[in-house]
Amino acid sequence: MSRCFHWYVLGFLLCAAACQREPKKSCTPPCQYNAPCVDGVCQCPLPFEGISCEIDSRDRFTGNWEGQRNCGGTRGGLRYMLWRDDSLLLYMFMAGSFFGSAYETLQARLIDPFKLYLPQQILRDTPVFISGYGEQRRDSLLLELYLQGSAQRIDTCSWKLKRR
C-alpha cells in the first residue's frame, strides 16, 4: 500500500476519535415524575418545577388571599381561598365572591408555573358565565375575569389580591 493511503487512514482514525460526542450529562439529583434529563437539566412537566422537579407550581397559588375587586364600577374588598386537587395535576379550585355576594367555587387550570386559566363556567343560581386568567406576581394574585350575562353583555373585572 502506498504511504499516502496510510496517512489517510491514520488521519481518519484520529479525526474520528477527536470528533466523538461527549458522554451525556446526567441529572443530579435525578429527575422526579418521569421528567426527561436533557444535557444535565430536568425537563419538568407542569405542574412541577425545580432542579429535580421537586416543586409543585400550584403551591404558589394555594392559600388565602384578600384584596380589591373592580367590576363594572363596583369596588370591594374580598377574600378568596385557592386549593389544589392532587388527583387533577393541572387543576386548582378558587372559592369566593365573584359576582354579587354569592359565594362560588370555580375551577382553574395551570397553564404555566405563574398563570391560571379559568374556562367558561356558569355561576351557581345565576344566568352569568365567567371565564378569564390569573397570574401570580411576587406576593400578588392578579385576576382578569369576563362576566357574560344572558343579554350577551360582557363585563371585564379585575382583582388584585395579596396573600393573607
C-alpha positions in Angstrom: 0.0 0.0 0.0 1.1 3.5 -0.6 2.4 5.8 2.0 -0.5 8.3 1.3 -3.1 5.7 2.0 -1.6 5.0 5.5 -1.6 8.7 6.3 -5.2 9.0 5.0 -6.3 6.1 7.3 -4.4 7.4 10.2 -5.8 10.9 9.7 -9.4 9.5 9.5 -8.9 7.5 12.7 -7.5 10.5 14.6 -10.4 12.7 13.4 -13.0 10.0 14.3 -11.5 9.8 17.8 -11.5 13.5 18.3 -15.0 14.0 16.9 -16.7 11.5 19.3 -19.5 13.1 21.3 -19.1 13.9 24.9 -20.9 11.5 27.2 -24.4 12.5 28.1 -24.6 14.5 31.3 -26.8 13.0 34.0 -29.1 14.9 36.3 -28.0 15.2 39.9 -30.3 14.8 41.8 -32.3 12.6 39.5 -35.4 14.0 37.9 -38.8 13.2 39.6 -42.2 12.5 38.0 -40.7 10.7 34.9 -39.2 14.0 33.7 -36.5 13.5 31.0 -33.0 14.6 31.7 -31.5 16.6 28.8 -27.9 17.7 29.0 -27.9 17.5 32.8 -31.2 19.5 33.2 -34.5 18.1 34.1 -37.3 19.0 31.7 -40.2 19.2 34.2 -43.8 18.7 33.2 -46.4 21.0 34.6 -47.2 21.5 37.4 -43.6 20.6 38.5 -40.5 22.8 38.5 -37.1 23.0 40.3 -33.8 21.3 39.8 -35.3 17.8 40.1 -39.0 18.7 39.5 -39.5 18.7 43.3 -41.6 21.9 43.5 -45.4 21.9 42.7 -46.1 25.2 40.9 -49.7 25.2 42.2 -48.3 25.8 45.7 -47.6 29.4 44.8 -51.4 29.9 44.4 -52.6 27.8 47.3 -53.9 29.6 50.4 -56.0 32.5 51.5 -56.0 35.8 49.5 -57.7 39.1 50.1 -57.9 42.3 48.2 -59.9 44.6 45.9 -62.3 43.8 43.0 -63.0 46.3 40.3 -66.1 45.2 38.3 -68.4 47.5 36.3 -67.7 50.5 38.6 -68.2 48.4 41.8 -65.3 48.0 44.0 -65.0 45.9 47.1 -62.7 44.2 49.5 -63.0 40.4 49.3 -61.4 37.2 50.5 -60.7 34.1 48.4 -59.3 30.7 49.0 -57.4 28.5 46.5 -56.6 24.9 46.8 -55.3 22.1 44.6 -56.7 18.6 43.9 -53.8 16.1 43.7 -55.8 13.8 41.5 -56.0 16.5 38.8 -52.4 17.6 38.4 -53.0 20.8 36.5 -56.2 22.0 38.2 -57.0 24.2 41.2 -60.2 25.5 42.8 -60.9 29.0 43.8 -63.7 30.0 46.2 -65.1 33.4 47.0 -67.5 36.1 45.8 -67.1 36.7 42.1 -70.4 38.2 41.2 -72.8 39.9 43.7 -72.4 38.5 47.2 -72.9 34.8 46.3 -70.0 32.5 47.4 -68.9 30.5 44.4 -66.3 27.8 43.6 -64.5 28.0 40.3 -62.2 25.6 38.5 -58.8 26.9 37.2 -56.1 25.2 35.1 -52.4 25.9 35.4 -51.1 26.9 32.0 -47.5 27.8 33.1 -45.8 28.0 36.5 -47.2 31.5 37.1 -50.5 31.6 35.2 -54.0 30.1 35.6 -56.8 29.8 33.0 -60.4 29.8 34.2 -62.5 28.1 31.4 -66.0 29.4 30.9 -68.3 28.3 33.8 -71.7 29.3 34.9 -72.1 30.9 38.3 -74.5 28.9 40.5 -78.1 30.3 40.7 -77.4 33.0 38.1 -77.5 33.3 34.3 -73.9 34.6 34.3 -70.9 32.9 32.7 -67.4 33.6 34.0 -64.0 32.9 32.4 -60.6 34.5 32.4 -57.0 34.4 33.6 -55.0 34.7 36.8 -51.3 35.5 37.3 -49.2 35.2 40.4 -46.6 38.1 40.6 -44.4 38.3 43.6 -46.8 38.5 46.5 -49.9 39.3 44.5 -52.5 37.3 42.6 -54.0 39.3 39.7 -57.2 38.1 38.1 -58.9 39.3 35.0 -62.3 37.7 34.5 -65.0 38.1 32.0 -68.6 38.0 33.1 -71.2 37.4 30.4 -74.9 37.6 31.1 -77.9 36.4 29.2 -78.1 39.7 27.2 -74.6 38.9 25.7 -73.2 41.9 27.7 -69.6 41.2 28.8 -68.0 43.0 31.8 -64.3 42.7 32.4 -63.5 42.6 36.1 -60.1 42.7 37.7 -58.9 41.6 41.1 -55.6 42.4 42.9 -55.2 40.1 45.9 -52.5 39.7 48.5 -51.7 36.5 50.5 -53.3 36.6 53.9 
